[in-house]
Amino acid sequence: MATVQFGKETSKQGEFVRQANRFTDRITADGSSGWRAEPGRYRLVVSLACPWAHRSVIVRRLLGLQDAISLAVVDPIRENDTGWRFTLDEGGRDPVLGIAYLAEAYRAGDPDYSGRVTVPSIVDIESGRVVTNDHPRITLDLSTEWRAFHQPDAPDLYPEALRAEIDEVAEPIFRNVNNGVYRAGFAGSQEAHDEAFDALFAELDRLSERLSTRRYLVGDQLTEADIRLFTTLVRFDAVYHGHFKCNRNKLTELPVLWAYARDLFQTPGIGETVDFDHIKRHYYGTHPMINPTGIVPRGPDLSGWHEPHGRG
């Protein structure tokens, strides 16, 4: 049985439980799923603060899908009652979908939906309904089902020959790092926090060892696995170290991972998608049970992200 903690679910033992994705339809090249990959048909809704949504922003940029799939950005402050809002747009409504809240697209797909509204979400523009909020599948399908619309020099982020290894590497990254920082930050008991904390830093140590002898996580090229790890690393010192109490080390104190993260940040198409202002305002301003004052710290110093990484 689960209880609600900080607007999230926790188990009776105080462990953070991530909500399952409600909309899991796929957009496919041949349309056999019921949704065909077509330029101009869909809108990708994201928060620049959210690491899960950030993955899709990066992949869309690297693959050159900006003209094929339009982008909507919500306010970095997610209201507990109404969820993600389009307050950054004129009149407080998304100019393409015509809605004020992402929840409206959720209800268009499921009038009885009562769970949390999450990003990223891909919305069918004509019907106004959410097609998918299945964040791990979204980026994989952008790489594989949207190939006809990739730019000519787009990288292959999910090459067939490496998929098994990518999946194998990505699974503990999700469990212990991507979701691990949330398990630590939203833990409802000391025991749950300690378990998540230890698993997080054990995994970061393993990743440091792996990346000490190679530039990327899998093969000799940038892949989906790197993007999944990067969106957590880039938020680590700004929010997870302090706000989520993941404070054994800062990223800047882990030499291999810090150089690796800078390498990715300085890769064209990646660093320019990072919005530290949205990241900090979201985390420090959206979790009142963790940060009741809502004060956003002025640090850390971000200039180091542009220093040479030495991993060429």
C-alpha positions as CSV (number, residue, x, y, z in Angstrom):
1,M,0.0,0.0,0.0
2,A,1.3,3.4,-0.9
3,T,1.0,6.8,0.7
4,V,1.5,10.3,-0.8
5,Q,4.7,12.1,0.1
6,F,5.8,15.4,-1.4
7,G,3.2,15.0,-4.2
8,K,4.7,11.6,-5.0
9,E,3.9,8.1,-4.0
10,T,6.0,6.3,-1.3
11,S,5.7,2.8,0.0
12,K,4.9,1.9,3.6
13,Q,8.7,1.7,4.1
14,G,9.1,5.2,2.9
15,E,10.5,4.3,-0.6
16,F,9.7,6.5,-3.5
17,V,7.4,4.8,-6.1
18,R,7.4,6.3,-9.6
19,Q,4.0,6.6,-11.3
20,A,3.6,4.3,-14.4
21,N,3.2,6.0,-17.7
22,R,-0.5,6.2,-18.7
23,F,-0.2,6.8,-22.5
24,T,2.0,4.3,-24.2
25,D,0.9,4.4,-27.8
26,R,3.8,4.5,-30.3
27,I,4.3,6.7,-33.3
28,T,5.7,4.4,-36.1
29,A,7.1,4.9,-39.6
30,D,4.4,2.8,-41.2
31,G,1.6,3.9,-39.0
32,S,0.8,0.3,-38.0
33,S,0.5,1.5,-34.4
34,G,-2.4,3.8,-35.4
35,W,-0.1,6.8,-35.3
36,R,2.1,7.5,-38.4
37,A,5.3,9.6,-38.2
38,E,4.3,12.7,-40.2
39,P,5.9,16.1,-40.1
40,G,3.7,18.8,-38.5
41,R,1.2,16.3,-37.0
42,Y,2.5,16.2,-33.4
43,R,3.7,18.6,-30.7
44,L,6.3,17.6,-28.2
45,V,5.5,19.2,-24.8
46,V,8.4,19.5,-22.4
47,S,9.7,21.2,-19.3
48,L,13.3,22.3,-19.7
49,A,13.7,21.6,-16.0
50,C,12.7,17.9,-16.2
51,P,15.5,15.4,-17.0
52,W,13.1,12.9,-18.6
53,A,11.8,15.6,-21.0
54,H,15.3,17.0,-21.5
55,R,16.3,13.7,-23.2
56,S,13.7,14.2,-25.9
57,V,14.8,17.8,-26.4
58,I,18.4,16.7,-27.0
59,V,17.5,13.8,-29.3
60,R,15.1,16.0,-31.3
61,R,17.9,18.6,-31.7
62,L,20.7,16.1,-32.6
63,L,18.5,14.3,-35.2
64,G,17.4,17.5,-36.8
65,L,13.7,17.0,-36.2
66,Q,12.9,20.6,-35.2
67,D,10.9,21.1,-38.4
68,A,9.1,17.8,-38.2
69,I,8.0,17.9,-34.6
70,S,7.2,21.3,-33.0
71,L,8.1,22.0,-29.4
72,A,6.0,23.5,-26.5
73,V,7.7,24.5,-23.3
74,V,5.8,24.7,-20.0
75,D,6.4,27.0,-17.0
76,P,9.2,25.5,-14.9
77,I,7.0,25.8,-11.8
78,R,4.6,22.9,-11.7
79,E,1.5,23.6,-9.7
80,N,0.5,20.8,-7.4
81,D,-3.2,21.1,-8.2
82,T,-3.2,22.0,-11.9
83,G,0.1,20.6,-13.1
84,W,2.1,21.9,-16.0
85,R,1.0,25.3,-17.4
86,F,1.7,27.2,-20.6
87,T,2.3,30.5,-18.8
88,L,5.4,31.3,-21.0
89,D,3.1,31.8,-24.0
90,E,1.0,34.9,-24.8
91,G,-2.3,34.7,-23.0
92,G,-1.2,31.7,-21.0
93,R,-2.2,29.2,-23.8
94,D,-0.1,27.1,-26.1
95,P,-0.3,28.8,-29.5
96,V,-0.7,25.5,-31.4
97,L,-2.8,23.4,-29.1
98,G,-4.8,26.3,-27.7
99,I,-4.8,24.9,-24.1
100,A,-3.7,26.5,-20.9
101,Y,-2.8,23.2,-19.1
102,L,-1.2,20.0,-20.3
103,A,-3.8,18.2,-18.3
104,E,-6.4,19.3,-20.9
105,A,-4.6,17.1,-23.5
106,Y,-4.5,14.2,-21.0
107,R,-8.3,14.5,-20.4
108,A,-8.8,14.5,-24.2
109,G,-7.1,11.1,-24.3
110,D,-8.7,9.8,-21.1
111,P,-11.6,11.9,-19.6
112,D,-11.3,9.9,-16.3
113,Y,-7.5,10.4,-15.9
114,S,-6.7,11.4,-12.3
115,G,-3.0,10.8,-12.1
116,R,-0.1,13.2,-12.3
117,V,0.4,14.9,-15.6
118,T,4.0,14.3,-16.8
119,V,6.5,15.5,-19.4
120,P,7.6,14.8,-22.0
121,S,4.2,14.2,-23.7
122,I,3.6,14.0,-27.5
123,V,0.2,15.4,-28.4
124,D,-1.7,14.9,-31.7
125,I,-2.4,18.4,-32.9
126,E,-5.6,17.7,-34.7
127,S,-7.4,15.8,-31.9
128,G,-5.6,17.6,-29.0
129,R,-5.0,14.3,-27.2
130,V,-1.9,12.8,-25.7
131,V,-0.4,10.0,-27.8
132,T,2.4,9.1,-25.5
133,N,4.1,10.2,-22.3
134,D,6.3,7.1,-22.3
135,H,9.6,8.9,-22.0
136,P,12.0,6.0,-22.5
137,R,10.2,4.9,-25.7
138,I,9.8,8.4,-27.1
139,T,13.5,9.0,-27.7
140,L,14.1,5.5,-29.0
141,D,11.3,6.0,-31.5
142,L,12.6,9.4,-32.5
143,S,15.8,7.6,-33.4
144,T,14.3,4.6,-35.2
145,E,10.7,5.4,-36.5
146,W,11.4,9.0,-37.6
147,R,14.5,8.2,-39.7
148,A,12.9,9.5,-42.9
149,F,12.9,13.0,-41.4
150,H,16.4,13.0,-39.8
151,Q,18.9,15.6,-41.1
152,P,21.5,14.0,-43.5
153,D,24.3,14.0,-40.9
154,A,22.3,12.9,-37.9
155,P,24.0,10.5,-35.5
156,D,22.7,7.0,-35.0
157,L,21.9,7.2,-31.3
158,Y,20.4,3.6,-31.1
159,P,22.4,1.6,-33.7
160,E,21.1,-1.9,-34.1
161,A,24.4,-3.6,-33.5
162,L,24.8,-1.9,-30.1
163,R,21.2,-2.0,-28.9
164,A,21.5,-4.9,-26.5
165,E,24.6,-3.3,-24.8
166,I,22.9,0.1,-24.7
167,D,19.8,-1.4,-23.0
168,E,22.0,-3.4,-20.6
169,V,24.0,-0.3,-19.6
170,A,21.0,2.0,-19.4
171,E,19.0,-0.2,-17.0
172,P,21.2,0.3,-13.9
173,I,21.6,3.9,-14.8
174,F,17.9,4.4,-14.7
175,R,17.4,2.4,-11.5
176,N,20.3,3.8,-9.5
177,V,21.0,7.2,-11.0
178,N,18.2,8.7,-13.1
179,N,15.5,7.4,-10.7
180,G,18.0,7.0,-7.8
181,V,18.3,10.7,-7.1
182,Y,14.5,10.9,-6.8
183,R,14.5,7.8,-4.5
184,A,17.0,9.6,-2.3
185,G,15.3,13.0,-2.5
186,F,11.7,11.8,-1.9
187,A,12.5,9.1,0.6
188,G,10.1,9.0,3.5
189,S,12.4,7.3,5.9
190,Q,16.1,7.3,6.8
191,E,16.4,3.7,5.7
192,A,15.0,4.4,2.3
193,H,17.2,7.4,1.8
194,D,20.3,5.5,2.8
195,E,19.6,2.6,0.5
196,A,19.0,4.9,-2.5
197,F,22.1,7.1,-1.6
198,D,24.4,4.1,-1.4
199,A,23.1,2.6,-4.7
200,L,23.5,6.0,-6.4
201,F,27.1,6.5,-5.5
202,A,28.0,2.9,-6.1
203,E,26.7,3.2,-9.6
204,L,28.5,6.5,-10.2
205,D,31.7,4.8,-9.1
206,R,31.1,2.0,-11.5
207,L,30.4,4.5,-14.3
208,S,33.6,6.4,-13.5
209,E,35.6,3.2,-13.8
210,R,33.9,2.3,-17.1
211,L,34.4,5.8,-18.6
212,S,38.1,6.0,-17.4
213,T,39.1,3.9,-20.4
214,R,36.5,5.0,-23.0
215,R,35.0,8.3,-24.2
216,Y,31.4,7.1,-24.4
217,L,29.4,4.5,-22.5
218,V,28.9,2.1,-25.4
219,G,31.1,1.7,-28.4
220,D,33.0,4.7,-29.7
221,Q,30.1,7.0,-30.4
222,L,27.5,9.0,-28.7
223,T,24.4,6.9,-28.0
224,E,21.1,6.9,-26.2
225,A,22.9,5.6,-23.1
226,D,25.0,8.8,-22.8
227,I,22.0,11.1,-23.2
228,R,20.2,9.3,-20.4
229,L,23.1,9.7,-18.0
230,F,23.9,13.2,-19.1
231,T,20.5,14.7,-18.1
232,T,21.0,13.6,-14.5
233,L,24.7,14.6,-14.3
234,V,24.0,18.1,-15.6
235,R,21.5,18.7,-12.8
236,F,23.6,17.0,-10.1
237,D,25.4,19.9,-8.5
238,A,22.7,22.5,-9.2
239,V,19.9,20.5,-7.5
240,Y,20.5,16.9,-6.6
241,H,23.5,17.4,-4.4
242,G,21.8,19.8,-2.0
243,H,18.0,19.7,-2.6
244,F,17.9,15.9,-2.8
245,K,20.6,15.3,-0.2
246,C,22.8,13.4,-2.7
247,N,25.9,14.8,-1.1
248,R,28.7,12.3,-0.8
249,N,30.4,14.1,-3.7
250,K,29.6,16.9,-6.1
251,L,29.9,16.0,-9.8
252,T,32.9,18.4,-9.9
253,E,34.6,16.2,-7.3
254,L,34.4,13.1,-9.5
255,P,37.1,13.7,-12.1
256,V,36.1,11.2,-14.8
257,L,32.4,11.9,-14.7
258,W,33.0,15.7,-14.6
259,A,35.2,15.6,-17.7
260,Y,32.7,13.2,-19.4
261,A,29.8,15.5,-18.6
262,R,31.6,18.6,-19.9
263,D,32.5,16.6,-23.1
264,L,28.8,16.0,-23.7
265,F,27.8,19.5,-22.7
266,Q,30.2,21.0,-25.2
267,T,28.9,18.7,-28.0
268,P,26.9,20.8,-30.5
269,G,23.2,20.2,-30.0
270,I,23.4,19.3,-26.3
271,G,24.7,22.2,-24.2
272,E,22.4,24.7,-25.7
273,T,19.4,22.7,-24.6
274,V,20.4,23.1,-20.9
275,D,18.5,25.8,-19.0
276,F,19.9,26.1,-15.5
277,D,17.4,28.8,-14.5
278,H,14.4,26.6,-15.3
279,I,16.1,23.6,-13.5
280,K,16.8,25.5,-10.3
281,R,13.5,27.3,-10.1
282,H,11.6,24.1,-10.7
283,Y,13.3,21.9,-8.1
284,Y,13.6,24.5,-5.4
285,G,10.2,26.0,-6.1
286,T,8.0,22.9,-6.6
287,H,8.7,20.7,-3.6
288,P,7.5,22.7,-0.5
289,M,7.9,19.7,1.9
290,I,11.7,19.6,1.0
291,N,12.2,23.4,0.6
292,P,9.4,25.2,2.4
293,T,10.9,28.7,2.0
294,G,11.1,28.3,-1.8
295,I,14.4,30.1,-1.8
296,V,16.5,29.3,-4.9
297,P,20.3,29.3,-4.2
298,R,22.5,31.5,-6.3
299,G,25.1,28.8,-6.9
300,P,26.8,26.8,-8.0
301,D,29.3,28.5,-10.3
302,L,28.5,27.3,-13.8
303,S,31.6,28.6,-15.6
304,G,33.3,25.2,-15.3
305,W,31.0,23.6,-17.9
306,H,32.9,25.5,-20.6
307,E,36.4,24.4,-19.5
308,P,38.4,22.0,-21.7
309,H,37.5,18.4,-20.9
310,G,40.5,16.6,-22.4
311,R,38.5,13.6,-23.7
312,G,38.8,14.2,-27.5
